[in-house]
Amino acid sequence: MRPFIFQRADSAVAAVRAPLPTPGEAQFLAGGTTLIDLMKLDVMRPDVVIDINGLDRTSLGLIEAGRGGLRLGALVRMADAADHPDVQRDYPVIAQSLMLGAGARIRNMASLGGNVLQRTRCTYFRDVSYPACNKRDPGSGCAAMTGFNRMHAVLGASDQCIATYPGDFAQALIALDASVDVIGHDGARTFPFAALHRLPGDAADIETTLRPGEMIASFLIAAAPWMRRSLYLKVRDRESYEFAVASAAVAVDLQGGTVRTSRIALGGVATVPWRARQAEDALRGKPVDAETARAAAEAAFAGARGRKHNAFKIELGKRTLARALQRAAALEI
């Protein structure tokens, strides 16, 4: 691990306005379950690490649930959100995605804000002995294109990168149309969570739309009774803690047995948390049965591109989504 400056922030304002060396890069430290690993691997090399754990007793560490909706502070631990009775009852897709997203020890450490910003588990990114990784070293190439790419993306890829986004919680936030509050040197702003992550395009190293120095403060979800008809389905190589090969977060609003609206997000198959709008359009005004669920799944993967080792993900992703939709439609709320 390379030398770095360690600072503790006593307020959110102090965290985002911390002085940096010139030039310099700062990283915020909460749970540290991703950052510390990548620093040890020499993949991430911040000049300054700003510890924000002392802010957990502010709004950044609170869960606020009421008639208007749900606010989850960025420093809330995964375990606390997953175990919260209001989250389990009214927003089950969130609780399920967090429970399936990590083992117990990680859930007790990892923060919600850090979780959505976790970096890819692509072997070529995490192992610096591979020189070709546009995400780690822009312009160097992408070793996964011709290497072993079983866990890589079939949606949202570019000629620069096919690394898969590894998280689970982010898909649940998209399925519930969440917004995200961020704070930075220039103040606070709020925008749809679905706009947080950036497709690799021609700049795979730029992963989010956060501005330099900005920090996630909280996630907001407006309440709606039909959000209880939501779930997270994760397919993985083993039932114990593992990253998704394919997953689906769905929330369905049924009226008279037909879909009034739905929200669908896919995981394990895309370069970012993936909103499947074509699938949502295919379901609108129809009942959810085996035929319509499969049609929605076909629409979701219409633009998918498989490679040598990961082409199986396309069919697996379709089946995962179709199963999730039928299970959600069968829920009693």
GIHUSUL-V647528 format. One record per backbone hydrogen bond with DSSP energy under -0.5 kcal/mol. NH is the residue of the N-H (numbers start at 1). CO is the residue of the C=O. If there is no record, write none. Layout:
BEGIN
((NH	CO) (NH	CO))
END
This chain:
BEGIN
((5	47) (7	49) (9	51) (15	11) (16	12) (17	13) (18	15) (23	21) (27	48) (29	50) (30	28) (36	32) (37	32) (38	34) (39	35) (40	36) (41	37) (42	39) (43	38) (44	38) (47	25) (48	25) (49	5) (50	27) (50	48) (51	7) (51	49) (52	29) (52	50) (55	52) (56	53) (58	55) (61	58) (62	59) (64	62) (64	71) (65	63) (66	69) (69	66) (70	221) (71	64) (72	219) (73	62) (73	71) (74	217) (75	60) (76	60) (76	73) (78	110) (79	107) (81	77) (82	78) (83	79) (84	80) (84	81) (88	84) (89	85) (90	86) (91	86) (91	87) (94	91) (95	91) (96	92) (97	93) (98	94) (99	95) (100	96) (102	98) (107	103) (108	104) (109	105) (109	106) (110	106) (112	76) (113	74) (115	111) (116	112) (117	113) (118	115) (121	164) (125	122) (126	122) (127	123) (128	126) (130	127) (131	129) (133	131) (134	141) (137	133) (140	137) (143	132) (145	142) (146	143) (147	143) (149	147) (152	149) (153	162) (154	269) (155	269) (158	161) (160	201) (165	270) (171	168) (172	168) (173	169) (174	170) (175	171) (176	172) (177	174) (178	173) (179	220) (180	191) (181	218) (182	189) (183	215) (184	187) (187	184) (189	182) (191	180) (193	178) (194	178) (195	192) (196	193) (198	207) (200	156) (203	200) (206	203) (207	205) (209	196) (214	211) (215	183) (217	181) (218	181) (219	72) (220	179) (221	70) (223	68) (227	224) (228	225) (229	226) (230	228) (231	250) (233	248) (235	246) (236	234) (245	235) (246	235) (247	267) (248	233) (249	265) (250	231) (250	248) (251	263) (252	229) (253	261) (254	252) (255	258) (258	255) (259	286) (260	253) (260	258) (261	253) (263	251) (265	249) (266	274) (267	247) (268	165) (271	155) (274	266) (275	273) (276	264) (276	274) (277	275) (280	276) (281	277) (282	278) (283	279) (284	280) (285	259) (286	283) (289	287) (293	289) (294	290) (295	291) (296	292) (297	293) (298	294) (299	295) (300	296) (301	297) (302	299) (304	301) (305	154) (311	307) (313	310) (314	311) (315	311) (316	312) (317	313) (318	314) (319	315) (320	316) (321	317) (322	318) (323	319) (324	320) (325	321) (326	322) (327	323) (328	324) (329	325) (330	326) (331	328) (333	331))
END
